[in-house]
Amino acid sequence: MFAAYAARFDREHPLNALELGDRPEPVAPPGWTVVDVRAASLNHHDLWSLRGIGLGEEALPMILGCDAAGTDPDGNEVVVHSVIGATGHGVPPGERRSLLTEKYQGTFAAKVAVPSWNVLPKPKELSFEEAACLPTAYLTAYRMLFSNAGVRPGDTVLVQGAGGGVATAAIVLGAAAGLRVLVTSRDEAKRKRALELGAEGAFESGARLPRRVDAVIETVGAATWSHSVKSLRPGGTLVISGATSGQAPPSAELNRIFFLELKVIGSTMGSKEELASLLSFCAATGVRPLIDTVLPLERAQEGFTKMAHGDVFGKIVFNP
């Protein structure tokens, strides 16, 4: 079957490690099922895999792609939860959790094998392309906002780095849930787009905000860390799920964190139950993930290039 996969690692030029071509069709072991992929979305995780981050040489070649929507062997429309082994379903006892593409082959192909437990019904209200955007970026944002930040309608949230997958998801979900969303970006066009998506205010990176916020959604890391901490009200919460600009900020702002009793919470992906709630939330409210580009899988190199260059606002989706 045709697939997009990591054939090698290249830390400096990750796109050189991407190959397109035939790979063996998956075989489902006991407790697993094979999903016919109708749509799969691209994440920064896929670029990191090409650099060899979170993926070992022994796993190569590795079909990339964490997210997918498609049909199960009975023809049911389904969405794949991409966290494998979080509860032990379908894997040996004691196996640590992983994402698709870290140990098990991913979704950038005609078919993918996953534990049957990881397959959820796709709401009829969502297209395959829309549903395929949810299991990583939107699930991460959903958990950050509603499980870890614990914000409520009317609260103010700062989203750093408008345009990124998780940041865009946080804007869309937060605005739909009645949050007052403020965003930052170095790019004027991205700030304008964020306002169109429902953000209340959009500011230059590092700019002084009109008021302190209840929570910060942080995925940028070193470049925005100090601003995130300084933007919080006393007792506020900073939730971090990524560090695309680096993991070592010039200042950790420790004095401010302990004196103002700020909470710093790490967040990774989300549970199957949270994904089910997210799917239901989108179906019930009409909220839809923002899609930047839909491409046939044969043009995967183009999609990876757009993401690598930051030329994207919303999700890139491949149709196998």
C-alpha positions as CSV (number, residue, x, y, z in Angstrom):
1,M,0.0,0.0,0.0
2,F,1.1,3.6,-0.6
3,A,2.4,5.4,2.5
4,A,4.4,8.3,3.7
5,Y,7.2,7.1,6.1
6,A,10.4,8.0,7.9
7,A,13.1,6.0,6.1
8,R,16.0,7.6,8.1
9,F,16.6,10.5,10.5
10,D,17.9,14.0,9.6
11,R,18.0,16.5,12.4
12,E,19.0,19.5,10.3
13,H,16.9,18.7,7.2
14,P,14.0,16.5,8.3
15,L,12.2,16.6,5.0
16,N,15.2,14.7,3.5
17,A,14.2,11.7,5.7
18,L,10.6,11.5,4.3
19,E,9.9,8.8,1.7
20,L,6.8,8.1,-0.3
21,G,6.2,4.6,-1.6
22,D,4.9,1.1,-0.9
23,R,4.8,-0.4,2.6
24,P,3.3,-3.7,3.8
25,E,-0.4,-3.7,4.7
26,P,-1.0,-4.0,8.5
27,V,-2.0,-7.3,10.1
28,A,-4.1,-7.0,13.2
29,P,-3.0,-9.1,16.2
30,P,-5.7,-10.4,18.6
31,G,-7.6,-7.5,20.2
32,W,-6.6,-5.1,17.3
33,T,-8.5,-4.0,14.2
34,V,-7.6,-2.6,10.8
35,V,-9.1,0.8,9.9
36,D,-9.4,1.9,6.3
37,V,-8.1,5.5,6.4
38,R,-10.2,8.1,4.7
39,A,-8.4,11.1,6.1
40,A,-5.3,11.7,8.3
41,S,-3.9,15.0,9.6
42,L,-0.3,16.2,10.0
43,N,1.2,17.3,13.3
44,H,4.6,18.7,14.4
45,H,5.1,15.3,16.0
46,D,5.6,13.9,12.4
47,L,8.4,16.4,11.7
48,W,10.1,15.6,15.1
49,S,9.9,11.9,14.1
50,L,11.9,12.7,10.9
51,R,14.5,14.2,13.2
52,G,14.7,11.1,15.3
53,I,12.9,12.6,18.3
54,G,10.8,10.0,20.1
55,L,11.7,7.3,17.5
56,G,14.5,4.8,17.5
57,E,16.5,3.5,14.6
58,E,15.2,0.0,15.3
59,A,11.7,1.2,14.4
60,L,12.5,2.3,10.9
61,P,11.0,2.4,8.4
62,M,8.1,4.0,10.2
63,I,4.8,5.1,8.6
64,L,4.1,8.6,10.0
65,G,0.8,10.0,11.1
66,C,-1.0,10.0,14.5
67,D,-4.5,11.0,13.5
68,A,-7.0,9.3,11.3
69,A,-10.7,8.9,10.5
70,G,-12.0,6.1,8.4
71,T,-14.1,2.9,8.4
72,D,-13.8,-0.3,10.4
73,P,-14.1,-3.8,8.9
74,D,-17.9,-3.6,9.4
75,G,-18.1,-0.3,7.4
76,N,-18.7,1.9,10.5
77,E,-17.3,5.4,10.3
78,V,-14.7,5.7,13.1
79,V,-12.0,8.0,14.6
80,V,-8.7,6.6,15.9
81,H,-7.5,7.5,19.4
82,S,-3.7,7.6,18.9
83,V,-2.5,6.9,22.4
84,I,-1.6,3.3,22.5
85,G,-1.2,1.3,25.8
86,A,-2.4,4.0,28.2
87,T,-4.7,1.5,29.8
88,G,-3.1,-1.7,28.7
89,H,-5.7,-2.5,26.1
90,G,-4.2,-4.5,23.2
91,V,-0.7,-4.4,24.4
92,P,1.4,-6.5,26.9
93,P,1.0,-5.7,30.6
94,G,3.3,-2.9,31.8
95,E,4.0,-1.5,28.3
96,R,4.4,2.3,28.6
97,R,2.1,4.5,26.6
98,S,3.1,5.7,23.2
99,L,1.7,7.5,20.3
100,L,1.2,5.9,16.9
101,T,4.5,6.3,14.9
102,E,6.6,5.9,18.1
103,K,6.4,2.1,18.3
104,Y,3.4,1.2,16.0
105,Q,3.0,2.1,12.3
106,G,1.0,5.3,11.7
107,T,-1.9,6.6,9.7
108,F,-0.3,8.1,6.5
109,A,-1.4,5.1,4.5
110,A,-4.5,3.3,3.1
111,K,-4.8,1.2,6.3
112,V,-3.7,1.4,9.9
113,A,-3.9,-1.3,12.7
114,V,-4.8,-0.2,16.2
115,P,-6.2,-1.8,19.3
116,S,-10.0,-2.2,19.0
117,W,-10.3,-0.2,22.2
118,N,-8.8,2.8,20.4
119,V,-11.6,3.1,17.9
120,L,-14.4,5.5,18.5
121,P,-17.6,6.2,16.5
122,K,-17.3,9.2,14.2
123,P,-20.3,11.6,14.6
124,K,-22.2,11.9,11.4
125,E,-22.1,15.7,11.7
126,L,-18.3,15.6,11.1
127,S,-16.6,14.9,7.7
128,F,-13.7,12.5,7.7
129,E,-11.3,15.4,7.2
130,E,-12.7,17.3,10.2
131,A,-12.7,14.3,12.4
132,A,-9.1,13.5,11.5
133,C,-8.0,16.8,12.9
134,L,-9.2,16.1,16.4
135,P,-7.3,13.3,18.1
136,T,-4.0,15.1,18.6
137,A,-4.0,19.0,18.4
138,Y,-7.7,19.5,19.3
139,L,-7.7,16.8,22.0
140,T,-4.5,18.3,23.5
141,A,-6.1,21.8,23.5
142,Y,-9.4,20.4,25.0
143,R,-7.5,18.7,27.9
144,M,-5.4,21.8,28.5
145,L,-8.4,24.1,28.7
146,F,-11.1,22.1,30.4
147,S,-9.2,19.4,32.4
148,N,-6.0,21.0,33.4
149,A,-6.6,24.7,33.4
150,G,-10.1,24.2,34.7
151,V,-11.4,27.4,33.1
152,R,-15.1,28.3,33.0
153,P,-17.2,30.5,30.7
154,G,-16.2,34.1,31.2
155,D,-12.7,33.4,32.3
156,T,-9.8,34.9,30.3
157,V,-7.2,32.7,28.6
158,L,-4.0,33.7,26.8
159,V,-3.0,31.5,23.9
160,Q,0.6,31.9,22.9
161,G,1.6,31.5,19.2
162,A,-1.6,31.8,17.1
163,G,-1.4,29.7,14.0
164,G,0.0,26.5,15.5
165,G,-2.2,23.5,15.6
166,V,-2.8,23.3,19.3
167,A,-3.0,27.1,19.6
168,T,-5.6,27.4,16.8
169,A,-7.6,24.6,18.5
170,A,-7.5,26.4,21.8
171,I,-8.9,29.6,20.2
172,V,-11.7,27.7,18.4
173,L,-12.7,25.6,21.4
174,G,-12.2,28.4,24.0
175,A,-14.4,30.9,22.0
176,A,-17.1,28.3,21.6
177,A,-17.1,27.5,25.3
178,G,-17.6,31.2,26.3
179,L,-14.0,32.0,27.3
180,R,-12.5,35.4,26.7
181,V,-9.5,34.4,24.5
182,L,-6.4,36.6,24.0
183,V,-3.7,35.5,21.6
184,T,-0.2,36.5,20.6
185,S,1.7,36.2,17.3
186,R,4.6,37.8,15.5
187,D,2.6,37.6,12.3
188,E,-0.1,40.3,11.7
189,A,-2.1,38.1,9.3
190,K,-2.2,35.3,12.0
191,R,-3.4,37.8,14.6
192,K,-6.2,39.0,12.3
193,R,-7.2,35.4,11.5
194,A,-7.3,34.6,15.3
195,L,-9.8,37.5,15.7
196,E,-11.9,36.1,12.9
197,L,-12.0,32.7,14.8
198,G,-13.4,34.3,17.9
199,A,-10.4,35.7,19.9
200,E,-11.3,38.8,21.8
201,G,-7.9,40.4,21.4
202,A,-4.7,39.7,19.4
203,F,-1.3,41.1,20.3
204,E,2.3,41.2,19.2
205,S,4.4,38.5,20.9
206,G,5.5,39.8,24.4
207,A,3.1,42.8,24.3
208,R,1.5,44.0,27.6
209,L,-2.0,42.7,27.8
210,P,-5.0,44.8,28.8
211,R,-5.5,42.6,31.9
212,R,-4.1,39.6,33.7
213,V,-5.4,36.3,32.6
214,D,-6.8,33.3,34.5
215,A,-4.8,30.7,32.4
216,V,-2.2,30.5,29.7
217,I,-2.1,27.9,27.0
218,E,1.7,27.5,26.3
219,T,3.1,25.5,23.4
220,V,5.9,27.8,22.3
221,G,8.3,27.4,25.2
222,A,11.4,29.4,25.7
223,A,10.5,32.4,23.6
224,T,7.2,33.1,25.4
225,W,7.7,31.6,28.8
226,S,8.5,34.8,30.7
227,H,5.6,36.6,29.1
228,S,3.2,33.8,29.9
229,V,4.2,33.8,33.6
230,K,4.0,37.6,33.8
231,S,0.5,37.6,32.2
232,L,-1.1,35.5,34.9
233,R,-3.2,36.8,37.7
234,P,-2.3,35.7,41.2
235,G,-3.2,32.0,41.6
236,G,-3.5,31.6,37.8
237,T,-2.6,28.5,35.8
238,L,0.0,28.0,33.1
239,V,-0.6,24.8,31.1
240,I,2.3,23.7,28.8
241,S,2.2,20.9,26.2
242,G,5.1,21.9,24.0
243,A,8.2,23.9,23.5
244,T,8.7,24.5,19.8
245,S,11.1,27.4,20.4
246,G,13.2,25.5,22.9
247,Q,12.9,24.1,26.5
248,A,15.3,26.4,28.3
249,P,13.9,30.0,28.8
250,P,16.3,32.8,29.7
251,S,14.4,33.2,33.0
252,A,12.2,30.7,34.7
253,E,10.5,33.4,36.7
254,L,10.6,31.3,39.8
255,N,10.2,34.2,42.2
256,R,7.0,35.2,40.5
257,I,5.7,31.7,40.4
258,F,6.0,31.0,44.1
259,F,5.2,34.5,45.3
260,L,1.9,34.7,43.3
261,E,1.2,31.0,43.9
262,L,0.9,30.3,40.2
263,K,0.3,26.8,39.0
264,V,2.3,25.2,36.2
265,I,0.8,22.0,34.8
266,G,2.3,19.8,32.1
267,S,-0.2,18.3,29.6
268,T,0.1,15.6,27.0
269,M,-2.6,14.5,24.6
270,G,-5.8,13.3,26.2
271,S,-7.8,10.3,27.2
272,K,-10.2,8.3,25.1
273,E,-13.0,9.6,27.3
274,E,-11.9,13.2,26.6
275,L,-11.8,12.5,22.9
276,A,-15.3,11.1,23.0
277,S,-16.4,14.3,24.8
278,L,-14.6,16.5,22.2
279,L,-16.3,14.7,19.3
280,S,-19.7,15.2,21.0
281,F,-18.9,18.8,21.7
282,C,-18.1,19.5,18.1
283,A,-21.2,17.6,16.9
284,A,-23.5,19.4,19.3
285,T,-22.2,23.0,18.9
286,G,-21.3,23.1,15.2
287,V,-17.7,23.8,16.1
288,R,-15.4,22.6,13.4
289,P,-11.6,22.3,13.3
290,L,-9.9,24.9,11.1
291,I,-8.4,23.2,8.1
292,D,-5.6,25.0,6.2
293,T,-5.1,22.5,3.3
294,V,-6.4,19.1,2.1
295,L,-3.9,17.2,-0.1
296,P,-3.8,13.7,-1.6
297,L,-1.2,11.6,0.2
298,E,0.9,11.6,-2.9
299,R,1.6,15.3,-2.2
300,A,2.7,14.7,1.4
301,Q,6.0,16.3,0.8
302,E,4.2,19.6,0.0
303,G,2.2,19.4,3.3
304,F,5.3,18.7,5.3
305,T,7.1,21.6,3.7
306,K,4.3,24.0,4.5
307,M,4.4,23.0,8.2
308,A,8.2,23.1,8.4
309,H,8.2,26.7,7.0
310,G,5.4,27.8,9.3
311,D,3.3,28.6,6.3
312,V,0.1,27.3,7.8
313,F,-2.9,28.4,9.9
314,G,-5.0,25.3,10.9
315,K,-4.5,21.7,10.1
316,I,-3.0,20.0,7.0
317,V,-5.0,16.9,6.0
318,F,-4.0,14.0,3.7
319,N,-6.4,11.8,1.8
320,P,-4.8,8.4,1.1
